């Protein structure tokens, strides 16, 4: 494995996409003082979060502490990154997906806006954000920007809550936005994230949820959810009922977490998401030659060689190119 400290945080002189006529598409990363490092387009990248049984993040792990298997076969890691910076988080590309269906209370809409705006101030300034709202239709309120003024203005343009809910279609569109959005900024790989704030129910959607998980995995997107208490007749105040979003398992299958928003302030949830992204690891490898271009879906499993450690990963599979 080529040893690189801070895989994506090296100083880049340029990012050049090789012509599609080349045998294998490549991204060329120019390093100061070194030969350019070529990353082929079929590199499989995984973001991983490691915690103990109490949910405390385990940091300072090395590449040798991880094992990656494809279809049960061990793979050699080609790249590894542990965030070593003292700042709160690594740069992100984030889509805020805000539920404005009729089941959402007006005060919840206000809290969504305030907490999401606070989140933009928590992360690194080179992060980029987009804002969408959804009910019976999906509206892109703001495409990707790092301008705080534009982000704040976008939240002010969000309308009133009304109508039915296109929850899964909105997540699907957020994934598509991230896939076509920026991948690197100032030489650093952006962690792709969807933060959906919703009551977890979908009333008009026809999106296949298994396909949605696969598309999110292929786009290297992690989905986090903040679930509002609307339509949550749980057994008691400490336990809410399962929602359609819970049942779909989109959040855990992309390495994310769900936060039950039973408090008046959403800011702690966003701070927890920012802290988690800071504490994550990036692992990447090239698939074996025998199936690198077979067009099939291959299963990924990541293990951590530390007693009592628990791991969540941003993807469970990848689809090989043809």
Rosetta silent file (secondary structure, phi, psi, omega in degrees, C-alpha in Angstrom):
SEQUENCE: XXXXXXXXXXXXXXXXXXXXXXXXXXXXXXXXXXXXXXXXXXXXXXXXXXXXXXXXXXXXXXXXXXXXXXXXXXXXXXXXXXXXXXXXXXXXXXXXXXXXXXXXXXXXXXXXXXXXXXXXXXXXXXXXXXXXXXXXXXXXXXXXXXXXXXXXXXXXXXXXXXXXXXXXXXXXXXXXXXXXXXXXXXXXXXXXXXXXXXXXXXXXXXXXXXXXXXXXXXXXXXXXXXXXXXXXXXXXXXXXXXXXXXXXXXXXXXXXXXXXXXXXXXXXXXXXXXXXXXXXXXXXXXXXXXXXXXXXXXXXXXXXXXXXXXXXXXXXXXXXXX
SCORE:     score description
SCORE:     0.000 S_00000001
   1 L     0.000  132.134  177.099    0.000    0.000    0.000 S_00000001
   2 L   -71.012  123.880 -174.740    1.299    3.395   -0.899 S_00000001
   3 L   -86.484  119.372 -178.761    1.686    5.233    2.380 S_00000001
   4 L  -132.506  124.806  175.681    0.139    8.691    2.276 S_00000001
   5 L   -85.104  115.487 -176.929   -0.497   10.848    5.330 S_00000001
   6 L    70.805   76.823 -172.502   -3.875   12.459    4.782 S_00000001
   7 L   -48.139  -50.495 -174.169   -4.888   10.829    1.508 S_00000001
   8 L   -98.975   -0.015 -176.132   -6.948   13.705    0.205 S_00000001
   9 L   -98.609    9.580  175.813   -5.292   16.520    2.164 S_00000001
  10 L   -68.756  154.981  177.278   -2.082   16.590    0.121 S_00000001
  11 L   -73.664  122.831 -178.838   -1.254   19.778   -1.760 S_00000001
  12 E  -102.273  138.362  172.136   -2.500   19.377   -5.327 S_00000001
  13 E   -91.786  -17.853  178.627   -1.058   21.157   -8.315 S_00000001
  14 E   178.733  157.044  174.243   -3.932   20.008  -10.485 S_00000001
  15 E  -124.413  115.837 -173.938   -6.717   17.528  -11.076 S_00000001
  16 E  -122.465  124.932  176.124   -6.838   16.244  -14.646 S_00000001
  17 E   -90.031  123.417 -178.109   -9.383   13.807  -15.989 S_00000001
  18 L   -72.729  147.076 -177.392   -7.838   11.600  -18.651 S_00000001
  19 L   -53.168  145.202 -179.627   -9.703   11.333  -21.944 S_00000001
  20 L   -64.122  -14.726  178.972  -12.473    8.751  -22.155 S_00000001
  21 L   -78.427  -10.760  178.495  -10.596    7.145  -25.041 S_00000001
  22 L   -69.033  155.785 -177.786   -7.892    5.969  -22.635 S_00000001
  23 L   -57.451  -39.224  178.811   -7.986    2.295  -21.600 S_00000001
  24 L  -140.063  120.326 -179.705   -8.964    3.165  -18.017 S_00000001
  25 L   -57.387  138.173 -178.280  -10.262    6.591  -16.909 S_00000001
  26 E  -136.514  152.769  168.853   -7.952    8.149  -14.361 S_00000001
  27 E  -109.303  129.233 -178.581   -7.737   11.184  -12.128 S_00000001
  28 E  -103.020  119.949  178.524   -4.211   12.553  -11.846 S_00000001
  29 E  -103.263  115.246  179.933   -3.312   14.145   -8.531 S_00000001
  30 E   -84.751  122.933  178.641   -0.183   16.266   -8.778 S_00000001
  31 E  -106.683  139.061  178.302    1.892   16.256   -5.579 S_00000001
  32 L   -69.642  126.393  176.800    4.541   18.803   -4.830 S_00000001
  33 L    81.871    2.550  179.288    7.958   17.140   -4.779 S_00000001
  34 L  -135.890  165.351  172.781    6.623   13.770   -5.928 S_00000001
  35 L   -68.235  149.177  178.940    5.556   12.092   -9.121 S_00000001
  36 L   -57.221  142.519  179.557    1.844   12.543   -9.884 S_00000001
  37 E  -100.355  119.740 -176.524   -0.385    9.999   -8.191 S_00000001
  38 E   -97.259  126.905  177.465   -2.898    8.438  -10.567 S_00000001
  39 E  -112.560  114.369  178.815   -6.259    7.314   -9.220 S_00000001
  40 E   -71.449  151.738 -173.484   -8.281    5.192  -11.613 S_00000001
  41 L   -65.563  -20.118 -178.975  -11.985    5.896  -11.796 S_00000001
  42 L   -90.931   15.283  172.728  -12.903    2.408  -10.529 S_00000001
  43 E   -60.551  130.384  178.530  -11.264    3.023   -7.142 S_00000001
  44 E   -96.099  119.438 -176.377  -13.716    1.886   -4.423 S_00000001
  45 E  -112.210  135.921 -176.991  -13.828    4.391   -1.564 S_00000001
  46 E  -131.086  130.064  170.205  -15.375    3.684    1.855 S_00000001
  47 E   -97.508  132.716 -175.612  -15.939    6.028    4.781 S_00000001
  48 E  -129.913  139.285  175.703  -15.901    4.194    8.120 S_00000001
  49 E  -118.392  130.714 -176.671  -16.805    5.232   11.659 S_00000001
  50 E  -119.832  129.248  179.489  -15.515    3.164   14.593 S_00000001
  51 E  -133.025  166.409  169.250  -16.964    3.358   18.112 S_00000001
  52 L   -89.145 -176.009 -174.851  -16.911    1.394   21.347 S_00000001
  53 L   -66.525  -18.716  179.393  -20.058   -0.184   22.782 S_00000001
  54 L   -94.093    3.932  177.988  -20.971    3.114   24.466 S_00000001
  55 L    87.306    5.978  177.560  -20.813    5.058   21.217 S_00000001
  56 L   -78.047  136.621 -177.180  -17.501    6.811   21.895 S_00000001
  57 E   -70.768  138.075  175.690  -15.410    7.326   18.778 S_00000001
  58 L  -102.103  114.371 -177.523  -12.221    5.281   18.470 S_00000001
  59 L  -107.831  177.204  174.139   -9.533    7.378   16.819 S_00000001
  60 L    66.273   23.694  172.909   -5.873    6.877   15.886 S_00000001
  61 L   -78.412  155.984  179.853   -6.398    3.518   14.176 S_00000001
  62 L  -109.057  170.124 -179.507   -4.004    2.505   11.409 S_00000001
  63 H   -57.536  -37.855 -178.054   -4.566    0.844    8.056 S_00000001
  64 H   -68.685  -11.209  177.928   -3.500   -2.508    9.487 S_00000001
  65 H   -81.311   -4.941 -177.759   -6.368   -2.299   11.997 S_00000001
  66 E  -117.278  149.498  171.643   -8.878   -2.774    9.159 S_00000001
  67 E  -130.278  130.980  179.545   -9.738   -5.675    6.889 S_00000001
  68 E  -115.380  130.764  179.353  -11.791   -5.196    3.710 S_00000001
  69 E  -123.036  136.496  172.803  -13.488   -8.102    1.958 S_00000001
  70 E  -113.078  119.632 -176.664  -15.202   -8.152   -1.430 S_00000001
  71 L    51.578   35.937  177.205  -17.596  -11.072   -1.865 S_00000001
  72 L    86.516   -5.185 -178.709  -15.800  -12.675    1.085 S_00000001
  73 E  -100.478  129.894  179.932  -12.294  -12.304   -0.385 S_00000001
  74 E   -61.093  142.256  178.416   -9.723  -10.105    1.437 S_00000001
  75 E  -118.705  150.977  176.398   -8.586   -6.999   -0.455 S_00000001
  76 L   -88.281  125.941  176.472   -5.373   -4.997   -0.226 S_00000001
  77 L   -69.924  130.276  176.040   -5.934   -1.377    0.793 S_00000001
  78 L   -94.478  -27.564  179.890   -4.367    1.017   -1.692 S_00000001
  79 E  -143.289  150.585 -179.907   -5.141    4.184    0.279 S_00000001
  80 E  -149.911  138.779  176.286   -5.992    5.037    3.865 S_00000001
  81 E  -141.231  130.581  168.242   -6.767    8.290    5.651 S_00000001
  82 E  -115.891  131.154 -178.225   -7.425    9.131    9.279 S_00000001
  83 L   -67.923  119.575 -175.062   -8.368   12.726    9.945 S_00000001
  84 L  -108.597    6.549 -175.782   -5.494   14.183   11.961 S_00000001
  85 L   -87.828  154.410 -179.456   -6.621   17.797   12.160 S_00000001
  86 L   -83.155  -13.456 -179.011   -7.783   19.523   15.310 S_00000001
  87 L   -67.480  162.896 -170.191  -10.631   21.305   13.535 S_00000001
  88 L   -64.135  -34.576 -173.172  -14.144   20.064   14.105 S_00000001
  89 L  -153.765  163.213  171.721  -14.698   18.378   10.759 S_00000001
  90 L   -82.948  162.834 -179.477  -13.374   17.524    7.310 S_00000001
  91 L   -65.181  144.391 -174.183  -14.835   19.422    4.344 S_00000001
  92 E  -126.097  154.714  162.487  -18.282   18.256    3.330 S_00000001
  93 E  -114.998  115.179 -170.040  -20.689   18.369    0.420 S_00000001
  94 E  -123.525  135.500  166.868  -24.114   18.439    2.071 S_00000001
  95 E  -111.444  119.406  171.276  -27.679   18.428    0.801 S_00000001
  96 E   -85.931  121.937  177.133  -30.257   19.507    3.375 S_00000001
  97 E  -112.562  110.168 -170.432  -33.569   17.831    2.546 S_00000001
  98 E  -107.964  122.881 -179.094  -36.340   19.510    4.534 S_00000001
  99 E   -75.415  118.803  177.150  -39.783   17.928    4.935 S_00000001
 100 L  -120.519   32.032  178.320  -42.544   20.481    4.309 S_00000001
 101 L   -74.583  168.397 -176.268  -45.487   18.079    4.148 S_00000001
 102 L   -65.339  -15.035  179.356  -48.748   18.825    5.905 S_00000001
 103 L   -81.363   -6.608 -178.816  -47.796   16.564    8.827 S_00000001
 104 L   -92.676  131.907 -178.983  -45.009   18.967    9.853 S_00000001
 105 L   -78.538  149.776 -178.874  -45.868   21.632   12.414 S_00000001
 106 H   -56.524  -39.831 -179.575  -44.936   25.290   11.695 S_00000001
 107 H   -67.491  -26.947  177.255  -42.628   25.496   14.728 S_00000001
 108 H   -71.345  -35.733  176.457  -40.771   22.411   13.469 S_00000001
 109 H   -62.252  -42.339  178.624  -40.127   24.134   10.129 S_00000001
 110 H   -62.574  -42.142 -179.728  -38.596   27.081   12.001 S_00000001
 111 H   -67.079  -36.229  175.580  -36.361   24.770   14.045 S_00000001
 112 H   -56.591  -49.746 -176.667  -35.210   22.997   10.880 S_00000001
 113 H   -62.084  -47.690 -175.370  -34.045   26.272    9.393 S_00000001
 114 H   -63.484  -44.151 -177.614  -32.292   27.521   12.516 S_00000001
 115 H   -69.819  -40.162  179.736  -30.400   24.285   13.197 S_00000001
 116 H   -65.164  -39.780  176.522  -29.338   23.772    9.571 S_00000001
 117 H   -63.345  -39.360  177.864  -28.005   27.322    9.396 S_00000001
 118 H   -63.810  -36.374  179.923  -26.062   26.706   12.627 S_00000001
 119 H   -62.061  -39.027 -179.511  -24.575   23.531   11.105 S_00000001
 120 H   -62.655  -24.013  179.156  -23.100   25.486    8.199 S_00000001
 121 H   -86.506  -10.879 -178.480  -21.141   27.526   10.753 S_00000001
 122 H   -84.885  -27.135 -170.336  -19.765   24.380   12.446 S_00000001
 123 L   -99.962  174.801 -175.414  -17.932   22.894    9.492 S_00000001
 124 L   -63.722  145.113 -175.206  -14.932   23.940    7.446 S_00000001
 125 L   -63.564  -22.377  178.617  -15.415   27.024    5.236 S_00000001
 126 L   -81.564   -0.882  174.907  -14.553   25.094    2.045 S_00000001
 127 L   -66.015  153.648  178.793  -17.597   22.852    2.578 S_00000001
 128 E  -123.707  149.944 -174.604  -20.460   23.276    0.130 S_00000001
 129 E  -135.754  146.907  170.464  -24.197   23.064    0.784 S_00000001
 130 E  -130.387  154.424 -176.851  -27.413   22.700   -1.159 S_00000001
 131 E  -128.013  128.155  171.841  -30.951   23.064    0.143 S_00000001
 132 E  -129.722  152.173  172.163  -34.071   21.263   -1.043 S_00000001
 133 E  -122.131  154.850 -178.790  -37.582   21.101    0.356 S_00000001
 134 E  -148.047  142.592  165.900  -40.128   18.412   -0.332 S_00000001
 135 L  -145.991 -112.141  175.380  -43.799   17.595    0.118 S_00000001
 136 L   -78.838  -10.123  173.383  -45.890   16.497   -2.874 S_00000001
 137 L  -136.951  161.710 -179.323  -43.193   18.090   -5.035 S_00000001
 138 E  -110.666  129.774 -176.302  -39.427   18.504   -4.718 S_00000001
 139 E  -125.630  123.643  174.039  -37.938   21.972   -4.924 S_00000001
 140 E   -83.699  105.367 -177.323  -34.231   22.803   -5.190 S_00000001
 141 E   -80.107  -35.645  179.517  -34.081   26.005   -3.159 S_00000001
 142 E  -151.096  125.342  173.784  -30.311   26.449   -3.465 S_00000001
 143 E   -77.666  177.763 -171.808  -27.743   24.505   -5.482 S_00000001
 144 E   -57.011  131.170  176.939  -24.250   23.905   -4.068 S_00000001
 145 E  -155.156  154.398  171.969  -22.579   26.971   -2.616 S_00000001
 146 L  -109.386    7.239 -178.749  -20.130   27.857    0.134 S_00000001
 147 L   -82.255  111.945 -178.597  -21.517   31.378    0.458 S_00000001
 148 H   -58.714  -33.719 -179.633  -23.162   31.718    3.910 S_00000001
 149 H   -64.591  -41.381  179.271  -25.341   34.574    2.689 S_00000001
 150 H   -67.172  -38.451  179.637  -26.826   32.426   -0.097 S_00000001
 151 H   -64.884  -46.307  178.645  -27.425   29.533    2.299 S_00000001
 152 H   -61.008  -40.507  178.883  -29.173   31.786    4.800 S_00000001
 153 H   -65.425  -35.258  179.626  -31.294   33.322    2.060 S_00000001
 154 H   -61.547  -42.964  179.438  -32.266   29.849    0.838 S_00000001
 155 H   -65.754  -30.370  178.467  -33.716   28.939    4.233 S_00000001
 156 H   -71.353  -22.665 -178.122  -35.699   32.163    4.235 S_00000001
 157 L   -85.660   -7.204 -178.367  -37.271   31.187    0.882 S_00000001
 158 L   -67.386  134.304 -174.690  -38.655   27.888    2.172 S_00000001
 159 L   -84.480 -162.668 -178.636  -42.434   27.967    2.083 S_00000001
 160 L   -83.812  153.346  178.394  -45.180   26.730    4.353 S_00000001
 161 L   -75.726  129.239  178.166  -45.730   23.066    5.213 S_00000001
 162 L  -167.100  158.464  171.204  -48.534   21.482    3.226 S_00000001
 163 L    84.047 -168.823 -177.214  -49.488   18.453    1.156 S_00000001
 164 L   -87.882 -171.528 -168.736  -48.219   14.857    0.964 S_00000001
 165 L  -128.688  118.527  171.640  -44.650   13.522    1.250 S_00000001
 166 L  -101.029   68.284 -174.020  -42.157   12.434   -1.430 S_00000001
 167 H   -66.167  -56.078 -174.578  -39.558   11.322    1.079 S_00000001
 168 H   -69.171  -34.327  176.555  -37.671    8.642   -0.844 S_00000001
 169 H   -64.631  -35.391  179.947  -37.811   10.550   -4.127 S_00000001
 170 H   -69.853  -40.068  176.504  -36.249   13.550   -2.387 S_00000001
 171 H   -63.814  -40.877  178.881  -33.401   11.440   -0.966 S_00000001
 172 H   -60.297  -42.908 -179.987  -32.887    9.956   -4.430 S_00000001
 173 H   -69.216  -35.774  176.712  -32.634   13.420   -5.954 S_00000001
 174 H   -62.838  -40.737  177.312  -30.237   14.544   -3.197 S_00000001
 175 H   -62.237  -43.541  179.428  -27.997   11.557   -3.999 S_00000001
 176 H   -63.050  -38.446  177.729  -28.081   12.476   -7.704 S_00000001
 177 H   -62.512  -43.437 -179.705  -27.130   16.081   -6.856 S_00000001
 178 H   -67.580  -36.717 -179.256  -24.130   14.914   -4.834 S_00000001
 179 H   -63.284  -37.353 -179.829  -23.015   12.498   -7.542 S_00000001
 180 H   -90.630   -6.342 -177.577  -22.818   15.316  -10.101 S_00000001
 181 L   -82.059 -175.236 -177.860  -21.520   17.835   -7.560 S_00000001
 182 L   -65.640  143.755  177.772  -17.930   18.653   -6.571 S_00000001
 183 L  -108.647  -30.837  178.078  -15.750   15.813   -5.313 S_00000001
 184 E  -127.123  143.463  170.897  -12.582   17.719   -4.405 S_00000001
 185 E  -138.619  126.214  179.887  -12.057   21.237   -3.082 S_00000001
 186 L    52.250   40.233  175.647   -8.597   22.682   -2.472 S_00000001
 187 L    80.025    4.543 -179.354   -7.043   19.253   -2.823 S_00000001
 188 E  -116.104  139.795  176.806   -9.266   17.564   -0.266 S_00000001
 189 E   -71.611  132.653  177.712  -11.901   14.930   -0.895 S_00000001
 190 L   -84.904  131.587  172.477  -15.362   16.084    0.139 S_00000001
 191 E   -78.306  123.255 -175.837  -17.396   13.742    2.325 S_00000001
 192 E   -89.818  125.363 -172.153  -20.816   13.482    0.660 S_00000001
 193 E  -139.157  137.958  166.471  -23.736   13.733    3.063 S_00000001
 194 E  -110.081  128.129  172.498  -27.524   14.034    2.947 S_00000001
 195 E  -112.747  108.199 -178.668  -29.189   15.407    6.070 S_00000001
 196 E  -104.632  127.337  178.408  -32.918   14.754    5.845 S_00000001
 197 E  -110.732  114.700 -167.458  -35.206   16.322    8.444 S_00000001
 198 E  -157.850  167.615  170.469  -38.558   14.560    8.329 S_00000001
 199 L   -87.999   -0.892  172.893  -41.272   12.743   10.242 S_00000001
 200 L    86.618    6.626 -177.926  -40.088    9.591    8.437 S_00000001
 201 L  -112.143  151.438 -179.235  -43.258    8.894    6.472 S_00000001
 202 L  -132.145  127.144 -174.349  -43.828    8.746    2.735 S_00000001
 203 L  -112.299  -13.527 -173.737  -47.283    8.960    1.237 S_00000001
 204 L  -135.762   15.908 -168.728  -46.810    9.189   -2.540 S_00000001
 205 L   -93.234  144.842  175.093  -43.490    7.575   -3.401 S_00000001
 206 L  -122.977   17.119 -177.989  -42.732    4.797   -5.877 S_00000001
 207 L   -74.166  130.924  175.741  -38.947    4.739   -5.548 S_00000001
 208 L   -71.168  118.638 -172.075  -37.438    1.261   -5.114 S_00000001
 209 H   -72.354  -31.515  175.995  -35.606    1.533   -1.805 S_00000001
 210 H   -64.401  -43.761  177.082  -33.091   -1.237   -2.549 S_00000001
 211 H   -65.004  -35.630  178.545  -32.073    0.548   -5.749 S_00000001
 212 H   -63.374  -42.703  176.982  -31.883    3.820   -3.819 S_00000001
 213 H   -61.335  -43.279  179.682  -29.427    2.296   -1.344 S_00000001
 214 H   -62.653  -42.960  179.833  -27.311    0.990   -4.234 S_00000001
 215 H   -64.771  -38.856  177.515  -27.277    4.411   -5.915 S_00000001
 216 H   -64.736  -41.907  177.564  -26.276    6.069   -2.639 S_00000001
 217 H   -61.226  -46.258 -178.157  -23.482    3.511   -2.170 S_00000001
 218 H   -64.631  -29.468 -179.704  -22.206    4.031   -5.707 S_00000001
 219 L   -90.394    3.014  179.501  -22.211    7.813   -5.193 S_00000001
 220 L    59.528   43.208 -176.463  -20.343    7.473   -1.854 S_00000001
 221 E  -107.151  134.656  172.481  -23.194    9.222   -0.020 S_00000001
 222 E  -106.771  133.280 -179.324  -24.020    8.866    3.674 S_00000001
 223 E  -107.428  124.433  172.771  -27.590    9.658    4.760 S_00000001
 224 E  -111.114  145.122  179.020  -28.316   11.078    8.216 S_00000001
 225 E  -127.434  141.435  170.198  -31.864   11.632    9.439 S_00000001
 226 E  -116.465  108.328 -170.606  -33.359   13.860   12.101 S_00000001
 227 E   -95.685  119.779 -178.065  -36.801   12.413   12.741 S_00000001
 228 E   -77.214  156.074 -174.647  -39.473   14.796   13.976 S_00000001
 229 L   -76.882   -3.192  178.438  -42.052   13.656   16.543 S_00000001
 230 L   -60.529  139.875  179.322  -45.049   14.141   14.235 S_00000001
 231 L    56.566   42.724 -179.644  -47.008   10.911   13.693 S_00000001
 232 L  -123.819   70.102  179.640  -44.981    9.032   16.324 S_00000001
 233 L   -79.596   70.016 -178.035  -47.461    7.303   18.634 S_00000001
 234 L   -69.292  169.562  179.752  -44.818    5.285   20.482 S_00000001
 235 L   -60.435  -39.573  175.271  -45.503    2.960   23.390 S_00000001
 236 E  -149.134  179.561 -173.855  -44.245    5.640   25.756 S_00000001
 237 L   -65.181  -19.641 -177.827  -42.469    8.980   25.606 S_00000001
 238 L   -93.556   -3.441 -176.581  -39.057    7.306   25.480 S_00000001
 239 E  -138.049  122.097  178.721  -39.837    5.038   22.513 S_00000001
 240 L  -100.147  160.608  179.192  -41.196    6.064   19.154 S_00000001
 241 L   -77.731  158.276  177.542  -42.792    3.830   16.580 S_00000001
 242 L   -67.099  142.072  174.893  -40.930    2.714   13.463 S_00000001
 243 L  -106.323  171.312  176.550  -41.306    4.925   10.410 S_00000001
 244 H   -62.998  -33.260  176.836  -41.058    3.989    6.733 S_00000001
 245 H   -65.321  -40.179  175.965  -37.606    5.565    6.689 S_00000001
 246 H   -59.922  -48.446 -175.363  -36.557    3.271    9.562 S_00000001
 247 H   -63.418  -34.872 -178.535  -37.930    0.202    7.790 S_00000001
 248 H   -66.249  -26.511 -179.564  -36.141    1.056    4.534 S_00000001
 249 L    62.775   23.034  176.969  -32.728    0.950    6.349 S_00000001
 250 H   -62.830  -40.305 -177.602  -31.368    3.596    3.988 S_00000001
 251 H   -64.947  -56.837 -179.532  -29.704    5.424    6.888 S_00000001
 252 H   -66.609  -31.006 -178.112  -27.735    2.505    8.409 S_00000001
 253 H   -74.316   -9.193  173.687  -26.960    0.956    5.001 S_00000001
 254 L  -111.292    9.934  176.152  -25.160    4.169    3.998 S_00000001
 255 L    85.677   10.164 -177.362  -23.295    4.459    7.306 S_00000001
 256 L   -91.812 -173.296  178.130  -25.469    7.197    8.796 S_00000001
 257 L  -134.118  153.527  172.604  -27.378    7.657   12.032 S_00000001
 258 E  -106.456  138.887  176.265  -30.918    8.642   12.932 S_00000001
 259 E  -119.036  126.249  177.580  -31.589   11.236   15.629 S_00000001
 260 E   -84.399  115.574 -172.235  -35.016   11.437   17.247 S_00000001
 261 E   -86.948   74.168  179.094  -35.824   15.131   17.498 S_00000001
 262 L   -99.150   11.454  178.627  -37.737   15.184   20.768 S_00000001
 263 L  -113.599  164.051 -177.426  -36.004   18.380   21.946 S_00000001
 264 L   -79.522  -15.328 -177.654  -36.708   21.987   21.053 S_00000001
 265 L  -118.260  119.124  179.621  -33.157   22.573   19.760 S_00000001
 266 L   -84.265  -10.359 -173.412  -31.832   20.566   16.795 S_00000001
 267 H   -54.783  -41.957  178.163  -28.332   22.046   17.024 S_00000001
 268 H   -58.307  -31.417  179.198  -26.873   19.162   19.124 S_00000001
 269 H   -67.684  -43.902  179.149  -27.878   16.709   16.388 S_00000001
 270 H   -66.974  -37.284  177.514  -26.036   18.696   13.734 S_00000001
 271 H   -64.088  -37.712  178.049  -23.014   19.055   15.988 S_00000001
 272 H   -64.566  -38.180  177.829  -23.017   15.265   16.462 S_00000001
 273 H   -65.658  -42.880  178.435  -23.038   14.777   12.677 S_00000001
 274 H   -62.782  -41.916  179.454  -20.127   17.199   12.290 S_00000001
 275 H   -65.390  -38.010 -179.854  -18.175   15.432   15.042 S_00000001
 276 H   -64.916  -42.952 -179.436  -18.818   12.053   13.442 S_00000001
 277 H   -65.179  -32.077  176.855  -17.494   13.127   10.067 S_00000001
 278 H   -67.094  -30.551 -173.124  -14.346   14.438   11.766 S_00000001
 279 L   -92.672    3.907 -173.949  -13.824   11.083   13.466 S_00000001
 280 L   -87.328  166.867  177.791  -14.240    8.894   10.393 S_00000001
 281 E  -116.285  151.729  173.738  -11.669    6.998    8.337 S_00000001
 282 E  -115.470  125.676  177.738  -11.354    6.722    4.572 S_00000001
 283 E  -121.099  140.847 -179.974  -10.362    3.375    3.040 S_00000001
 284 E  -147.305  146.936  179.871   -9.939    2.788   -0.679 S_00000001
 285 E  -154.934  158.532  173.752   -8.877   -0.062   -2.921 S_00000001
 286 E   -93.085  132.822  177.828   -8.920   -1.199   -6.507 S_00000001
 287 L   -60.256  155.506  177.851  -11.122   -4.228   -7.217 S_00000001
 288 L   -61.492  148.202 -176.072   -9.331   -7.396   -8.358 S_00000001
 289 H   -57.716  -32.277 -173.933   -8.638   -7.546  -12.088 S_00000001
 290 H   -65.467  -25.246  179.093  -10.816  -10.612  -12.570 S_00000001
 291 H  -132.397   19.768 -177.570  -14.013   -8.713  -11.815 S_00000001
 292 L   -64.651  -31.233 -176.165  -13.001   -5.062  -12.078 S_00000001
 293 L  -127.004   36.186 -178.202  -15.044   -4.556  -15.246 S_00000001
 294 L   -90.060   -3.876  177.693  -17.685   -7.293  -15.067 S_00000001
 295 L    73.529    3.853 -176.684  -20.590   -4.872  -14.506 S_00000001
 296 L   -90.779  162.900  173.601  -21.816   -6.855  -11.501 S_00000001
 297 E   -89.360  128.456 -178.018  -22.745   -5.707   -8.002 S_00000001
 298 E  -117.727  139.836 -177.663  -20.188   -6.880   -5.427 S_00000001
 299 E   -85.600  139.231  179.916  -20.679   -7.022   -1.667 S_00000001
 300 E  -115.341  137.780  171.652  -18.298   -5.196    0.658 S_00000001
 301 E  -133.800  131.310  178.213  -17.570   -6.012    4.292 S_00000001
 302 E  -116.346  129.803  178.623  -15.203   -4.015    6.488 S_00000001
 303 E  -118.222  148.923  176.769  -13.894   -5.425    9.770 S_00000001
 304 E  -116.495  130.843 -173.611  -11.884   -3.681   12.475 S_00000001
 305 L   -90.365   59.026  178.571   -9.262   -5.681   14.374 S_00000001
 306 L  -140.511  125.448 -175.533   -9.875   -4.170   17.792 S_00000001
 307 L   -59.455  130.844  176.788  -11.680   -5.969   20.580 S_00000001
 308 L    80.796   -0.928 -178.069  -15.078   -4.478   21.373 S_00000001
 309 L   -82.348  142.700  176.348  -15.002   -2.044   18.450 S_00000001
 310 E  -115.750  143.376 -175.673  -18.108   -1.441   16.336 S_00000001
 311 E  -129.218  139.928  170.476  -17.935   -0.171   12.766 S_00000001
 312 E  -122.185  136.607 -177.784  -20.355    1.592   10.428 S_00000001
 313 E  -123.172  154.990 -175.475  -19.480    2.045    6.765 S_00000001
 314 L   -77.350   -9.862  179.071  -20.798    4.319    4.048 S_00000001
 315 L  -152.692  151.984  178.199  -21.418    1.490    1.614 S_00000001
 316 L  -113.424   -5.607 -176.556  -22.181   -2.207    1.573 S_00000001
 317 E  -159.989  169.858  169.010  -21.566   -2.821   -2.120 S_00000001
 318 E  -146.335  154.576  176.155  -20.241   -1.414   -5.366 S_00000001
 319 E  -107.589  121.401 -178.587  -21.129   -1.973   -9.006 S_00000001
 320 L   -68.861  151.642  175.766  -18.180   -2.673  -11.255 S_00000001
 321 L   -76.079  168.917  178.289  -17.856   -0.798  -14.531 S_00000001
 322 L  -111.937    0.000    0.000  -18.127   -2.549  -17.881 S_00000001
